[in-house]
Amino acid sequence: WPLALWISFLWPFPLAILAIRRLPKSSQIREACRVSLILCGMILVALMFAGVWFISEPLVQASLFRFSIYPKLLTCIGAGIYFYDRWECRVMDFILVCLSIAIGLVILVPNSFPPIVTENRAAIFAVLFLEALFVLFETGDRDSTRQRFPQYARTYRYISAILAFPMLALAYANGSLGLTGFKGSDPTPEYKFICDYAREHTPADAIFLVPPEEQEFRLIARRAIVINFKGVAQLSSELGEWRDRLCRVLDIPSLSVLPHRFDQVFDAMAKRYEELPQDHLRKVADEYHARYIVTTRALPSTAKEVFKSGRFHLYDLQPQQTK
């Protein structure tokens, strides 16, 4: 993970701890703490003994990192309780107004913001949805809430509501339900068309050489591929073959020459694949019995182009065979 992701994951934890210390003790609070501690313990075990040191293959296969979403959600709730309980509602309502405006700008003028902001559209949608719920439903006893909320705070609330709901609709209309935190996780329509064509017009047992940074071909096209980066082998006996195929396709001596950060390796592989000589791709396809090649550049005349979608080309290396 890059440092920004670690910070975004960890920042709610200390605030949630402070919130727990201020809240009255209850069975629900104890249960939430117990669940959070157990899950954090599992994640630490995986981080140490499936990440830093290798202890056993089943520990890697258990994918304990997947449970990190639960302590993240629980600590976000705790951080929200901390802010709401500590700050006057006038401040909270003002923050909601500013948040609505900021999110609206991200959606309407995305080119004015860094990619890390505009690409995390699912998070923006979630914030808008939670904000809309906050506007609709005041927490706590209604009488005490009225006493706590000064009259002018309602103005902030109304402005926030006016801004939040249209932005929520815009986020939905712009496809903001999709999480695209790094390049390669959101297939382009052009690549989807290539996958659709392969599914409908190629033999079911055909093998394809595809750009190694892609992730969707097997799911959409329902065809076998030589290799891709994301489809990493789960068994230690298969990891060597996965590594060797990636190195052979990309024509690199070792995977260590690629960036080690997960959000950068996709771009590096895509660039490398595009730079490879087309003769090399043809040779690798023959080695792994791949009949079709998906590429972003034209192949020699020995291959037949059977479909083109945007910058992607689909070539048949054995056009004389009956489909």
C-alpha positions in Angstrom: 0.0 0.0 0.0 1.1 3.6 -0.6 1.3 5.8 2.5 -1.9 7.6 1.6 -3.9 4.3 1.8 -2.4 3.4 5.2 -3.3 6.9 6.6 -6.9 6.6 5.2 -7.2 3.2 6.8 -5.8 4.0 10.2 -7.0 7.5 11.0 -10.4 6.5 12.5 -8.8 4.1 15.0 -7.6 6.6 17.7 -10.8 8.6 17.4 -12.9 5.5 17.9 -10.9 4.7 21.0 -11.5 8.1 22.4 -15.2 7.8 21.6 -15.4 4.4 23.4 -13.8 5.9 26.5 -16.4 8.7 26.6 -19.4 6.5 26.0 -21.3 4.8 28.9 -20.5 1.1 29.1 -23.0 -1.3 27.6 -23.1 -4.9 26.3 -23.3 -3.5 22.7 -20.1 -1.4 23.2 -18.3 -4.4 24.7 -19.4 -6.6 21.8 -18.3 -4.1 19.2 -14.9 -3.8 21.0 -14.5 -7.6 21.2 -15.3 -8.1 17.5 -12.9 -5.2 16.5 -10.0 -6.6 18.6 -10.4 -10.1 17.3 -10.5 -8.9 13.7 -7.5 -6.6 14.2 -5.6 -9.5 15.7 -6.4 -11.7 12.7 -5.2 -8.9 10.4 -1.9 -8.5 12.4 -1.3 -12.2 12.2 -1.7 -12.1 8.4 0.4 -9.0 8.1 3.3 -10.5 10.0 3.1 -14.2 9.0 1.6 -14.1 5.5 3.2 -10.8 4.5 6.5 -10.1 6.2 7.4 -13.7 6.9 6.1 -16.9 5.3 4.8 -19.4 7.8 2.4 -21.6 6.0 0.4 -21.8 2.8 -3.1 -22.1 4.4 -2.4 -18.8 6.3 -1.9 -17.1 2.9 -4.9 -18.8 1.4 -7.2 -17.7 4.3 -6.9 -14.1 3.0 -7.3 -12.6 6.5 -6.7 -9.2 5.0 -10.2 -9.3 3.6 -11.6 -8.9 7.1 -10.1 -5.4 7.4 -13.3 -3.8 6.1 -15.1 -4.6 9.4 -12.8 -2.9 11.9 -12.6 0.0 9.3 -16.4 0.3 9.3 -16.6 0.0 13.1 -13.9 2.6 13.7 -15.5 5.0 11.2 -18.7 4.8 13.3 -16.7 5.5 16.4 -15.0 8.4 14.7 -18.4 9.8 13.7 -19.6 9.4 17.3 -16.5 11.3 18.6 -17.0 14.2 16.2 -20.7 14.4 16.8 -20.5 14.2 20.5 -17.6 16.6 20.9 -18.5 19.4 18.4 -21.4 21.7 18.6 -24.1 20.9 16.0 -23.5 24.3 14.5 -20.0 23.1 13.6 -21.2 19.8 12.3 -23.9 21.3 10.1 -21.4 23.8 8.7 -19.0 20.9 7.9 -21.8 19.0 6.1 -22.5 22.1 3.9 -18.8 22.4 3.1 -18.6 18.6 2.4 -21.5 18.8 0.0 -20.0 21.6 -1.9 -16.6 19.8 -2.1 -18.1 16.6 -3.3 -20.2 18.4 -5.8 -17.0 20.0 -7.2 -15.3 16.6 -7.4 -18.2 15.2 -9.4 -18.8 18.2 -11.7 -15.2 19.3 -12.3 -13.1 16.2 -11.8 -10.1 17.5 -13.8 -9.4 20.0 -11.1 -8.6 17.4 -8.5 -5.8 14.7 -8.1 -6.7 11.3 -9.6 -6.7 9.7 -6.1 -9.7 11.9 -5.3 -11.7 11.5 -8.5 -11.0 7.7 -8.9 -12.5 6.8 -5.5 -16.0 7.5 -6.6 -17.6 4.7 -4.5 -16.3 6.5 -1.4 -17.8 9.7 -2.5 -21.1 8.1 -3.1 -21.0 6.5 0.4 -20.2 9.9 2.0 -23.1 11.5 0.2 -25.5 8.7 1.2 -24.5 8.8 4.9 -24.8 12.6 4.8 -28.3 12.4 3.3 -29.3 10.1 6.1 -27.8 12.4 8.7 -29.8 15.2 7.3 -33.0 13.2 7.4 -32.7 11.7 10.8 -31.5 13.6 13.8 -29.9 11.3 16.4 -30.8 11.3 20.0 -34.0 12.4 21.8 -35.9 14.9 19.7 -36.7 17.3 22.6 -33.1 17.4 23.8 -32.0 17.7 20.2 -34.2 20.8 19.7 -32.7 22.4 22.8 -29.2 21.6 21.7 -29.7 22.9 18.1 -29.9 26.6 17.9 -32.4 28.1 15.4 -29.6 29.1 13.0 -28.3 25.5 12.8 -31.5 24.6 10.8 -30.3 26.8 8.0 -27.1 24.8 7.7 -29.2 21.6 7.7 -31.5 22.8 5.0 -28.6 23.9 2.8 -26.9 20.6 3.3 -30.0 18.7 2.3 -30.5 20.9 -0.8 -26.9 20.2 -1.8 -26.6 16.5 -0.7 -29.5 15.0 -2.6 -28.8 16.4 -6.1 -25.2 15.4 -5.7 -26.3 11.9 -4.7 -28.3 11.7 -7.9 -25.4 13.0 -9.9 -23.0 10.5 -8.3 -25.3 7.7 -9.2 -25.9 8.9 -12.8 -22.1 9.2 -13.4 -21.5 5.6 -12.4 -20.1 6.4 -9.0 -21.1 3.1 -7.5 -18.0 1.6 -9.1 -14.8 1.5 -7.1 -11.8 2.5 -9.3 -8.9 3.1 -6.9 -6.3 2.1 -9.4 -6.0 1.7 -13.2 -7.0 -1.7 -14.4 -9.9 -2.3 -12.0 -12.5 -0.6 -14.2 -12.5 -2.1 -17.8 -13.1 0.3 -20.6 -16.1 -0.2 -22.9 -13.7 -0.9 -25.8 -12.1 -3.8 -23.9 -15.5 -5.2 -22.9 -16.5 -5.3 -26.6 -13.4 -7.4 -27.3 -14.5 -9.8 -24.5 -18.0 -9.9 -25.8 -16.9 -10.7 -29.3 -14.5 -13.5 -28.0 -17.4 -15.1 -26.1 -19.8 -15.1 -29.0 -17.5 -15.8 -32.0 -14.5 -18.0 -30.8 -14.3 -21.7 -29.9 -15.0 -22.4 -26.2 -11.6 -24.1 -25.8 -9.6 -21.3 -27.4 -6.6 -19.8 -25.5 -5.9 -16.0 -25.6 -2.8 -14.0 -25.0 -4.1 -10.8 -23.4 -2.5 -7.7 -21.8 -1.2 -8.9 -18.4 -2.6 -6.0 -16.5 -6.2 -6.8 -17.4 -8.6 -8.6 -15.1 -11.9 -9.1 -16.9 -11.3 -11.4 -19.9 -12.0 -14.7 -18.2 -15.1 -13.4 -16.5 -16.7 -11.7 -19.5 -15.3 -13.7 -22.5 -15.4 -17.0 -20.6 -12.2 -18.1 -22.4 -8.8 -19.3 -21.1 -5.8 -16.9 -21.1 -2.1 -17.4 -21.0 -1.7 -15.3 -17.8 -2.6 -12.0 -16.1 -1.2 -10.4 -13.0 -4.4 -10.3 -10.8 -5.2 -13.9 -11.3 -2.3 -15.0 -9.1 -2.0 -18.6 -8.2 -3.2 -19.7 -4.8 -1.0 -22.8 -4.4 2.8 -22.6 -3.9 3.2 -25.3 -6.5 1.6 -23.0 -9.1 3.3 -19.7 -8.2 6.4 -20.6 -10.1 4.4 -21.1 -13.3 2.5 -17.9 -12.7 5.8 -16.0 -12.3 7.5 -17.6 -15.3 4.5 -16.9 -17.6 4.4 -13.2 -16.6 8.1 -12.8 -17.1 7.9 -14.6 -20.5 5.0 -12.5 -21.7 6.6 -9.2 -20.6 10.1 -10.4 -21.6 11.6 -9.4 -18.2 14.2 -11.3 -16.2 12.2 -11.0 -12.9 9.0 -9.6 -11.5 11.1 -7.6 -9.1 11.8 -5.1 -11.9 8.2 -4.0 -11.8 7.0 -1.4 -9.2 6.3 -2.9 -5.8 3.3 -0.7 -5.1 0.0 -2.3 -6.2 -1.4 0.9 -7.6 1.6 1.4 -9.9 2.3 -2.1 -11.2 -0.7 -2.1 -13.6 0.5 1.0 -15.5 4.0 -0.4 -15.7 2.8 -3.8 -17.2 0.5 -2.0 -19.7 3.3 0.2 -20.9 5.7 -2.8 -21.2 3.2 -4.9 -23.1 2.6 -2.1 -25.6 6.3 -1.7 -26.2 7.0 -5.4 -26.9 7.8 -6.4 -30.5 4.9 -8.0 -32.2 7.1 -11.0 -33.2 7.7 -11.6 -29.5 4.0 -11.8 -28.8 3.5 -14.2 -31.7 6.3 -16.4 -30.4 4.9 -16.4 -26.8 1.4 -17.2 -28.1 2.8 -20.2 -30.0 4.7 -21.4 -26.9 1.5 -21.5 -24.8 -0.8 -22.7 -27.6 -2.7 -19.5 -27.7 -4.7 -19.1 -31.0 -5.8 -15.5 -30.4 -3.9 -12.3 -29.3 -5.3 -9.1 -27.9 -3.0 -6.2 -28.5 -3.0 -2.5 -28.8 -0.8 -2.4 -31.9 -1.0 -4.0 -35.4 0.5 -7.5 -35.8 2.4 -8.7 -38.9 0.4 -9.8 -41.9 0.7 -13.4 -40.8 -2.1 -12.9 -38.3 -5.7 -12.1 -39.3 -7.5 -9.3 -37.5 -10.9 -10.5 -36.7 -12.2 -7.7 -34.5 -11.2 -4.1 -33.5 -12.6 -2.0 -30.7 -11.1 1.3 -30.0 -7.3 0.8 -29.5 -7.7 -2.9 -29.0 -7.1 -5.5 -31.8 -8.1 -9.2 -31.7 -6.0 -11.4 -34.0 -6.5 -15.0 -35.0 -3.2 -16.8 -35.5 -5.0 -19.8 -37.1 -7.7 -18.4 -39.3 -7.8 -21.5 -41.5 -9.3 -23.5 -38.7 -13.0 -23.9 -38.5 -14.6 -22.0 -35.6 
